[in-house]
Amino acid sequence: MNSNMLDTCTNFIRDARKIVVLTGAGISTESGIKDFRSRTGIYSLAPEYILSLDYFYQHPIEFYQFAVENLYHPNALPNKGHEILAKWEHEGKIATIITQNIDGLHQKAGSKNVIEFHGTMKTATCLNCGKKYVTEEMVRRIETMEDFYVCNHCDSKDKEDRYIKPDVVLFGDTGNWFSTKGINTIIQYMNEADFVLVLGTSLLVAPFSIFPQYRKKGVPLCIINKGETPYDFGADTYVIHESIGKAMTQIDNWLNNRKEY
């Protein structure tokens, strides 16, 4: 591990009071959840199209089978990365966490100010009446009902209007945070940040990938990710290719004056 880079990032974090954290699937792999784009990730099992809005409408049964098996992890537990972020938030260092993840592990770890940019797998919503279903109920419906994906609390001429869609952002879809108001709120967080920490994302998928561009000039960006990102060689950017749990534990130890090389 690059101790000089870790030392530099630790010093920035020690003085920071408005850290914005951007997280992707890489922070949850240490909790046993597959990422998407690695050699053994979800897209090695099926093409991206299976997580599109078109596929959901055309093949709702197959979509749900794949989503419940690969995206729903009710028994997963937060790891050291999640826990340390929650600790730093409690200590007044972190302003917000903006995550691509839909697993809810930041909240399980105790983080409060979390923007789930790509939604959540905890709930699903009828596209007609807006009734919310917890995913546990959807799993029971899958096991006991033929048209489990059709809401039976409202009526419509076309059954497709009453489809119950998981509250995740699919390809061809837009989520709550994709609105002008949502994007501007995130940009405001970035503008006010005194340190930006990126964990476990390749920063390749827009619009999430644009957010680091909105930090003020001179604000340091630290990226902890096993793979490369388009930002790696930018100004005021510090890159650590290491396990997130290992790197975060080292930084947190150093913040608490437990410095071990």
N, C-alpha and C positions, 0 to 999 in steps of 0.2 A: 504494500500500500504506500502511496506517495505521501509521506508524513509532512513534507513542506506544504503541499497543497491543502492537506487536512488542517494544518496549523493556520494557514491563511484564512480558510473558511471559518474555522473556530473563532478567530479574532473578530471577523465580521459579525458573526452570530452573537458573540458576547456583547457587542455594542448595539445590536439592532433592537428595535422596538416595533417595527411595522413590517415583519417578514411576510411575504406572500409565497406560498408553497404551491407548486404545480405537480400533481402526481398522476402517474399512469399505471398500467398493468404490472410493471416491474416491481412496484412496492408490495404487491399482493402475492407474487409468486412464492415468497418465503412463508406464506400462510397456506401453501398448497394449491393455489388457484392458478390455472394456466393463463399465460399471456396470449396475445393474438398472433403476433407476427414472427415469433422465433421459430426455429426449426421444429420444435415440438408443441407449438402454440395451437390455438383453436383453428386457425386457418390452414393448418396442416391436415385437419379432419374434414373440412368442407370449405367451399369457396365463400368469399365475402357475401355473395348474393343471398345466401341463406339467412343473413341478418339484415335484409332489406325490407322496406315497407311493401314492395311489390310481392316478394315471396310470402310475407305474412298474409296478405290478402288472398293469394292464389293457393297457398298450401298451409292453412292455419294449424292443422293437426301436426304436420311434420315440423313446422316452425316451433310449436310449443314443445314437442319432444326434444328437439335439439337445444332449445333455450333452457328448459328445466334441467337437462342433463349437464350442460356446459356453462351456463351463466348463473345458475342459482346455487348458492353455497351457504345455506342457513347455519351449518355447523362450523364454518370457518372461523378462526379466531385471529384477532390482531397480532401482529408480530412486533419486534422491537422498533422497527421504523415507525409504525402507527403509534405505538405507546410513547415514544420520545417526542413526536410531534404534539401529541395531546399534553404532555408535560410542559413543553415549551409554550404552548398556548396558555396553559394555566399560569405560567410564570410571567405572562404579559409580553412575550416576544413575537408571537404570530398573530397577524391581523386576520388572515383567512387562508383556508386551504381550498384550492380549486382542483377538483379531481375528474379525470376521465372515467374513473372506476364506478361500477354499479353495485359493488358488493357490500357497502355500508360499514366497512371495517374501520374507517376513521371515526365514525360515531360510536362504534362498539368500544373503541379504545378510549373514548372520552372527549374527543374534539367536538366543539360546539359550532364554530363558525365554518361550515363546510358547504361549498357550492358543488353540487353533483351535476357537472356540466352535461354529462350524457345520461342523466336520469338514474333510476334505481330499479333493481329487480324485486324490491320488497312488495310492490303493489302493481296492479293492472287496472285499467280504466275502460269502461264502456264508451265507445266513440260516439254514441248517440245521447245517452242520458247523463253520462259523467259519473255513474256509480263506481266507487272504488272497491276493488277486491284485493285482499292480501294474497300473496302468492301461495301461502299454505292452503287457502281455500281453492285457488285455481288447481293445485295439485290434486286435491280431493275431487274436484269436478272432472279432471282428466280421468280419474279412476272409476267414476260412477256415472258419467253422462256422455252421450254420443256427441251432442253439439255443445260441449263444455265451453267453447270459445265464444258462444253467442249469449248476450245478456238476456236474462229472463225476468228482469225488473222493469222493462219498458217494451214498447212495440214500435214497429216501423214496417213500411211496405217492403223494403229490401232487407233481408236478413244480414247482409254484409254491413249495413249501417250500424248494427248492434254488436259488432265484433268487440271482444274484450282484448285490448292490446296492453302488453307489459309496458310500464312507464319508463322505458329505455328509448334512447334515440337510435333509430335504425338508419341505414343508408337510404337516402331519399326522404328522410323525416326531418322535422325540426323540433327541438325541445324548448322548454320554457326559457332557458338561458340563451337561446339563439335569436331572441328578439332584439330589436335595437336597444331597448331599455336594459336587457340582460347583458348584452355585450358592453354597453357603455358603463354599467356598474362594475364589470370586471376590469375594464380599462382604467377606471378611476382608482380601483385598488392598486393596479400596476403603477399608476402615476404617483401614488402616495407611498409606495414601498421603499424601504431603505435597504432591503436585501431580498433577492429572489432565489428561491431554492427549488430546483427541479429534480424530481425523484422518479426514476423508473419509466420514463417515456422517451420515445425517439423524436418527439416533436415534429412529426411528419404529417399529422392529420389536421387539416384546417377545419374550423377557425381556431381550435385550441392552440395550434402551433404558432399563431401570430402573437400571442399574449406577451412573451418576453420582450418583444420589440417596443412595448409601450412603457417600459420602465424608464425613469429619467436618466439622462446621460451621467455616467460615472457610478451609477448604482450597480454593485457587484451581482453577478449571476453565477451561482454554483450549481453544477450539474453532476448528480451522482447517478450513473447509468452504465450498464455493462456494455452497451453498444454506443455507436457514434450518433451525434445529432447535428443538424445544420448550424447550430450555434457554437460548436466546440471551439472555433478559432476566432470568435468575436472579441471585441474590446471588453475589458473588465469581466472576463469569463474564466471560471476556474472549473476544471473537469476532473472528476474522479471516477475511473472505471473500476468499480468495486461493488461487492454486495452492499445493498442499502443498510441492512441491519448491522453489518460489521462496521461500516463507515460511520453511521449515525451513533452507534454505541461509543466509538472512539471519540467522536466530537463531543458527545455529552459528558463523557468522562473528563475530557480536557476542560470543558466549561466548569466542571466541578472540581478542578485542580487535582484530578487523578490522572496525571499524565504518565503514560507508560509507552515506551517505544518498543 
